[in-house]
Amino acid sequence: MKQVIARRDWLKQTSLALAASTGFIPSLFNGESRTPPPAGPIRLHANENPYGPSPQARAAMAAAITASNRYPWDQTTVLREKIAARYGLTQDAVLMGAGSSELLGLIASFAALKPGNMVCATPTFNLWWTAAQQQGLQVAEVPLTAEKVHDLPAMVQQVNTNTRLVYVCNPNNPTGTIVDHAALTRFVTAASQQALVLVDEAYLEYTDEPSLAPLLLNNKRLIIVKTFSKIYGLAGARIGYALAHPELTQQLGRLQPWINAGPSAVSVAGAIASLEDSGFVSSSRQQNASARAFTEAALKKAGLPFIPSNVNFLYYSLQSDQGNFLQKLADHQIRVGKFVEEKARWARLTIGTQAEMVSFTQVLQQHFTT
Ligand SMILES: Cc1ncc(COP(=O)(O)O)c(C=O)c1O
């Protein structure tokens, strides 16, 4: 008995010593408190959720480490069922990926099976275009309106028999604008007569807008991609999904090595817990809205034009900047987006925590008022 206790003590001491030396604190496992983020630059450049992962997700992910010697097939199917239930769909309407980026690449490969073009707005989220272009798709770019919103009438005019894919990012990255739901519904119905339509709802949970998912029941040429990287705070876990009519997911799934191959056991556990942690989602939304209002007021005071945002980032113009504001931010260890539109010097800014936005606005005030 004595020996057992001594061994237990030894184990406890050893694991605490290990935790201290690696910074891996046991409280990670109960999900109640979090390890302080490592000191480093303020990250206002990748539209991540600064509050995530949710406490419940962290606890579930820590627990899932133990089961990581097994393939997570069953749990991934449970996750697909939970996602499907949210949208009144069945689990065969859901495809999982290691982030929605992986699925954007997969959809590009699918569309490129027949040569042609893809119709997209500009600027929009275009990181995945190179993959599409490498596979032979040409990008037909349609400028946003003056208000930085998708020009749906102009886009639909570009869709023809040569079009393989039409992409709408709603809300749009980098401008943070949304398109009217009824207009988008009409657009999807019209464009999908000719081509596959892909709607990217990565940031929809920051808004009150409904998903287009109900259209999937009757539309076999619509795909919606969504992610756990944004409001759910799991960007580093790499997990996202696509929703489509089961006949279409079956065809898309043939380009995956096997269904459920992408996300890890840890990511799946985090995603399931995140879906159930509605308190975390609403508090992220509230804190983001308040830090965003604070930032918008500071931009206004500094005389910088910006597009009123619906999401966790802002689109603002530095055309009036006589100095080099972006460099000044970099000097203060604040990372922000580069110029998206060179001519009018529009750039993107992610909304961080209130404390992070105070740091940003201090540099802003100093730069533009002195
Ligand atoms: C509009 C949009 N779609 C998709 C993604 C890809 O996200 P992930 O691959 O992390 O799911 C991003 C990332 O910033 C994005 O802004």
The ligand as an SDF file (V2000), in Angstrom:
LIG
                    3D

 16 16  0  0  0  0  0  0  0  0999 V2000
  -14.6000   32.9550  -46.5470 C   0  0  0  0  0  0  0  0  0  0  0  0
  -13.6840   31.8930  -46.0830 C   0  0  0  0  0  0  0  0  0  0  0  0
  -13.9000   30.6280  -46.4680 N   0  0  0  0  0  0  0  0  0  0  0  0
  -13.1100   29.6340  -46.0730 C   0  0  0  0  0  0  0  0  0  0  0  0
  -12.0290   29.8780  -45.2560 C   0  0  0  0  0  0  0  0  0  0  0  0
  -11.1430   28.7270  -44.9000 C   0  0  0  0  0  0  0  0  0  0  0  0
  -11.2740   28.4000  -43.5680 O   0  0  0  0  0  0  0  0  0  0  0  0
  -10.8090   27.0030  -42.9960 P   0  0  0  0  0  0  0  0  0  0  0  0
  -10.0210   26.2810  -44.0170 O   0  0  0  0  0  0  0  0  0  0  0  0
  -10.0220   27.3500  -41.7910 O   0  0  0  0  0  0  0  0  0  0  0  0
  -12.0900   26.2830  -42.6580 O   0  0  0  0  0  0  0  0  0  0  0  0
  -11.7540   31.1640  -44.8300 C   0  0  0  0  0  0  0  0  0  0  0  0
  -10.5880   31.4470  -43.9810 C   0  0  0  0  0  0  0  0  0  0  0  0
  -10.2350   32.5370  -43.6590 O   0  0  0  0  0  0  0  0  0  0  0  0
  -12.5970   32.2090  -45.2580 C   0  0  0  0  0  0  0  0  0  0  0  0
  -12.3900   33.4830  -44.9080 O   0  0  0  0  0  0  0  0  0  0  0  0
  1  2  1  0
  2  3  1  0
  2 15  2  0
  3  4  2  0
  4  5  1  0
  5  6  1  0
  5 12  2  0
  6  7  1  0
  7  8  1  0
  8  9  2  0
  8 10  1  0
  8 11  1  0
 12 13  1  0
 12 15  1  0
 13 14  2  0
 15 16  1  0
M  END
$$$$
